[in-house]
């Protein structure tokens, strides 16, 4: 457990840099799950994530000589930007080692803050191993993203703000990657109000901390694969596991489909852009991964908002199809004048808007004299789609749906 005095000290240290993000009631989510849900919006932090807090607190604690030599970090993105921003604030050099698959938004965001970015490795753990070598070779101070007490104390300030703003929370739900955020927050929570339940959330594609919590010993994963790149950590920090075993009540898992649904919900219903790791807490609430009474107050940390635009686009498109607001049809027509017009008239009468159409008469899979139409429609739900299928069948069209 990190001493509460260290977390309070960190709060004072970072007060001139990190903003106090809102912790506000989410009325639509609350209505859907039947409890009062409050969202701690660290996606609105200066660098788009809570990581600024720990990075700044750590760099502030360095000696003048250490700062002069410069700092280095390994990160999938949010810690990188936190270190880069903090280093710039102190006027020192920062080098960031990032996995090669890091979203472009996070790479360019880090470079724009003045840091040198080196892409290396397939995941965080490989980038981390290289960063340690690079730090030794160049005499740089390594700023660990989650296995450092100054960093953890900085992350713990999120809990101080939540409890200060909503002082009667029953449950606080926190995403887990390397465990720095939940170690700091749970340490603060249990020293201020031990009755508050602390629930950690991991991605099923990065199960190391979940398995370790169950076994009460460190169990590393062989690989990680999840859309929540910010919490895609392969290996377990034994020191953070110790904090978690002492202060965390339960750890649950959410899969990529559940995370994507939470991202889309937050975007569409709460008007918030949140990355995969940041949405994990809401995914756990939406899919009732842990028990709670209907009148409880639940705080959920939206740990970051730096989602790759291409990933967001994929999530939106898949979400629209799954929620029956889009359908993709492949239809066979007789290739003669007027055939396509008759088909589009059918969709007009069905009140379905055509947003994309492709006409193919050359496929070797087609009979001579036929054409294949691939068409994407905007629709208004399950009943509307059923009606469209009925119109096509009644008109004698051969068709199939693609997801």
HELIX and SHEET records of a PDB file:
HELIX    1   1 UNK A    4  UNK A   14  1                                  11    
HELIX    2   2 UNK A   27  UNK A   33  1                                   7    
HELIX    3   3 UNK A   42  UNK A   44  5                                   3    
HELIX    4   4 UNK A   51  UNK A   60  1                                  10    
HELIX    5   5 UNK A   64  UNK A   69  1                                   6    
HELIX    6   6 UNK A   78  UNK A   90  1                                  13    
HELIX    7   7 UNK A  104  UNK A  112  1                                   9    
HELIX    8   8 UNK A  124  UNK A  138  1                                  15    
HELIX    9   9 UNK A  149  UNK A  165  1                                  17    
HELIX   10  10 UNK A  180  UNK A  192  1                                  13    
HELIX   11  11 UNK A  208  UNK A  215  1                                   8    
HELIX   12  12 UNK A  229  UNK A  231  5                                   3    
HELIX   13  13 UNK A  238  UNK A  247  1                                  10    
HELIX   14  14 UNK A  256  UNK A  269  1                                  14    
HELIX   15  15 UNK A  276  UNK A  286  1                                  11    
HELIX   16  16 UNK A  309  UNK A  322  1                                  14    
HELIX   17  17 UNK A  339  UNK A  349  1                                  11    
HELIX   18  18 UNK A  382  UNK A  394  1                                  13    
SHEET    1   A 6 UNK A  23  UNK A  25  0                                        
SHEET    2   A 6 UNK A  36  UNK A  41 -1                                        
SHEET    3   A 6 UNK A 297  UNK A 302  1                                        
SHEET    4   A 6 UNK A 171  UNK A 175  1                                        
SHEET    5   A 6 UNK A 197  UNK A 203  1                                        
SHEET    6   A 6 UNK A 250  UNK A 254  1                                        
SHEET    1   B 4 UNK A 116  UNK A 119  0                                        
SHEET    2   B 4 UNK A  94  UNK A  98  1                                        
SHEET    3   B 4 UNK A  71  UNK A  74  1                                        
SHEET    4   B 4 UNK A 141  UNK A 142  1                                        
SHEET    1   C 4 UNK A 353  UNK A 360  0                                        
SHEET    2   C 4 UNK A 370  UNK A 378 -1                                        
SHEET    3   C 4 UNK A 326  UNK A 334 -1                                        
SHEET    4   C 4 UNK A 398  UNK A 402 -1                                        
END                                                                             
